[in-house]
Amino acid sequence: MRLGFRQLTALMVMAASAWTHMSMISPCPRYNSKGIDCPALPPGEAIDYNESSPIASSGVALQPFCKYTTPWPTPAAQWTAGQSITINFSTYGSEHNGGMCEWSLSYDGGKSFVVINRVLGRCFYDAQNNYVFNYTFTLPANVPGSDSAIFAWSWVNAMGNREFYMNCADVVIKGTSESFSGPQMTILNYPGYPSVPEFMGNYSTGLAYYNNAPTITVFAKANQTGNSTITTMPADPPQSSPPYTMT
């Protein structure tokens, strides 16, 4: 039986939907179709129904960092430095055997990101190999306040095409610190940056890039001179759980 164009297109869409990836849904990333408590769209923008797609795959850049460069008109979340925050992910995605996850903040419109939490190795799995779809951690007490901070989740998948994922949410942070230092966000599998192979059960694959990430200092918006400062010393980043090996 020969399939018509519409039938073939429908099958292709169904096949693509059956192999989705991971996507942050809270705080709501820019334009995310599955996001929770999302702000109104910026003028001229459209809902992202392919919200779980990578921004780079197999050496090709598919989208810019954060996926979209125009922020939400109003914040997706309001936090206070030092409070506990919970980050939620869609339960319909594929975890691709885990990988390296980072959560970061930018105070300069996305030019630089400082890491505030990491799960390296088996992201989306716990110590008993159960799926994890939300993470709770403490926002550092000494992060600066900002009315226009960008909160980012980034991920290098352990299995499958060599990809880089990134979702960004625009947030307000209340805080009194003037600056904050931590590891610079690690970017892999994106054109112009190092690539790492499939992990194939070796969850230390690419770990050196994270352990040797330079320390970056970001500043409260009112005191920024346009650029964050980077120190080349290796970072000793926060890590909410150790790498796990699938059993």
C-alpha positions in Angstrom: 0.0 0.0 0.0 1.3 3.4 -1.0 1.1 6.2 1.5 0.0 9.6 0.6 2.0 12.7 1.5 -0.2 13.6 4.5 -0.1 10.0 5.8 3.7 9.9 5.4 4.1 13.3 7.1 1.8 12.2 10.0 3.9 9.0 10.5 7.1 11.1 10.5 5.7 13.4 13.2 4.6 10.4 15.3 8.0 8.8 15.0 9.7 12.0 16.0 7.4 12.5 19.0 8.1 8.9 20.1 11.8 9.8 20.5 11.7 13.0 22.4 14.5 14.3 24.7 14.5 16.0 28.1 13.1 19.5 28.6 13.0 21.7 31.7 9.4 22.8 32.3 9.7 24.8 35.6 10.8 27.5 35.8 9.3 27.9 32.3 12.0 28.2 29.6 11.5 30.7 26.8 8.5 29.8 24.6 8.2 26.2 26.0 5.0 24.5 25.0 5.0 22.2 28.1 6.2 24.8 30.6 4.5 25.5 33.9 3.3 29.1 34.7 4.8 30.5 31.5 4.7 34.3 30.9 3.0 35.8 27.8 5.0 35.5 24.6 7.1 38.4 23.4 5.6 40.1 20.4 6.4 38.3 17.2 7.5 35.1 18.8 5.8 31.7 18.7 5.4 28.7 21.0 8.2 26.2 20.8 6.5 22.8 20.2 9.9 21.2 19.7 11.1 22.3 23.1 13.1 19.2 23.9 15.3 19.4 20.8 19.0 19.9 21.2 20.7 23.2 20.1 23.5 21.2 18.4 23.7 17.7 17.0 26.4 15.8 15.2 28.6 18.8 14.8 25.8 21.1 13.5 24.5 24.1 15.4 20.7 24.0 15.3 19.8 27.0 17.5 21.7 29.6 19.5 22.6 29.3 23.1 19.4 29.4 25.2 17.5 28.3 22.0 15.9 31.8 21.9 17.6 35.2 22.4 14.6 37.3 23.2 13.7 37.0 26.9 10.2 36.7 28.4 8.6 40.1 28.9 7.9 39.1 32.6 9.9 36.8 34.8 9.2 33.0 34.8 10.2 32.9 38.5 11.2 35.1 41.4 13.7 33.8 43.9 15.7 35.0 46.8 19.4 34.3 47.2 19.8 31.4 49.7 16.4 29.8 49.2 15.7 26.2 48.1 14.5 25.9 44.5 13.0 23.0 42.6 13.6 22.5 38.9 11.1 20.3 37.1 11.5 18.3 33.8 9.0 16.8 31.5 8.3 13.1 32.3 7.7 12.4 28.6 11.4 12.7 27.5 14.2 10.2 27.0 17.0 10.4 29.5 19.6 8.9 27.0 21.3 7.0 29.8 22.0 10.2 31.7 25.0 12.4 31.1 26.2 15.7 32.4 23.8 18.4 33.7 24.5 21.9 34.9 22.4 24.7 36.2 23.8 28.2 35.7 23.1 31.9 36.0 23.9 34.7 33.6 23.9 38.4 34.6 25.0 39.8 31.3 22.2 38.8 28.9 23.6 35.3 28.2 27.2 36.2 27.4 28.5 34.2 30.3 27.1 31.7 32.7 28.3 30.7 36.2 27.4 27.2 37.5 25.4 27.0 40.7 24.7 23.2 40.6 25.8 20.1 38.8 24.9 16.4 38.4 27.7 14.7 36.5 27.5 11.3 35.0 24.0 9.9 35.6 21.8 13.0 35.4 18.1 12.0 35.6 18.9 8.9 37.6 19.3 8.4 41.4 21.6 6.0 43.2 19.1 3.2 42.8 18.9 3.8 39.1 15.4 5.3 39.3 14.4 8.1 37.0 14.6 11.6 38.4 12.4 14.3 36.9 13.0 17.1 39.4 16.0 18.5 41.3 15.9 20.6 44.5 19.0 22.5 45.6 19.9 25.8 47.3 20.4 28.9 45.4 23.8 30.2 46.7 23.3 32.8 49.4 25.9 35.1 47.8 24.5 35.3 44.2 23.8 38.9 43.2 20.3 40.2 42.9 18.9 41.0 39.4 15.7 41.9 37.7 16.9 40.2 34.5 18.9 37.2 35.3 18.9 34.1 33.0 18.7 30.7 34.6 20.0 27.9 32.4 19.9 24.1 32.3 22.5 22.5 30.0 23.0 18.8 29.3 25.4 16.6 27.4 23.6 13.2 26.8 25.4 10.0 27.5 23.8 7.9 24.7 22.9 8.7 21.1 23.9 11.4 18.7 26.5 13.8 20.1 24.3 16.7 21.2 24.1 19.7 23.5 20.9 20.8 25.1 20.1 24.1 26.8 16.9 25.7 28.1 16.8 29.2 29.6 14.3 30.9 31.9 14.2 34.6 32.7 14.1 35.1 36.5 14.2 37.8 39.1 16.6 37.2 42.0 16.6 39.2 45.3 20.0 39.4 46.8 22.5 41.9 48.2 25.8 40.4 47.0 27.8 42.4 44.5 29.5 39.4 42.8 29.6 35.6 42.7 32.4 33.3 41.6 32.0 29.7 40.4 32.7 27.4 37.5 32.0 28.6 34.0 29.3 26.6 32.2 30.8 23.8 30.2 29.9 23.6 26.5 30.5 20.4 24.6 29.4 19.0 21.2 28.6 22.5 19.9 30.5 23.9 16.9 33.7 25.6 18.1 33.8 23.7 21.4 35.2 20.2 22.3 33.2 17.1 21.4 33.0 14.0 23.5 31.9 10.5 22.3 29.1 8.4 23.5 29.8 7.3 27.1 29.3 3.5 26.4 29.0 2.9 30.1 32.0 5.1 31.0 30.5 7.9 33.0 33.7 9.7 33.4 33.6 10.5 29.7 34.2 14.3 29.3 34.4 14.7 33.1 37.8 16.5 32.8 36.2 19.4 31.0 33.9 20.0 34.0 36.6 19.4 36.6 38.9 21.9 34.9 36.3 24.5 34.0 37.7 28.0 34.7 36.3 30.0 37.6 34.2 32.9 36.5 33.1 35.9 38.5 29.8 37.6 37.7 28.6 40.9 39.0 25.3 42.5 40.0 23.9 44.3 37.0 24.2 47.7 38.4 28.0 47.2 38.9 28.8 45.4 35.6 31.3 46.9 33.3 30.2 44.7 30.4 32.2 41.6 30.9 32.5 38.9 33.6 36.0 38.0 34.7 37.5 34.6 34.3 40.3 33.0 36.3 42.1 30.1 34.7 42.4 28.2 37.9 40.6 24.8 37.9 37.1 25.0 39.5 36.0 22.8 42.3 32.3 22.9 41.5 29.2 22.0 43.6 27.8 18.6 42.7 24.5 17.5 44.1 25.2 13.8 43.4 28.1 11.6 42.3 28.3 9.9 38.9 26.5 6.6 38.9 27.1 3.5 36.9 24.0 1.8 35.3 23.4 -1.7 36.6 
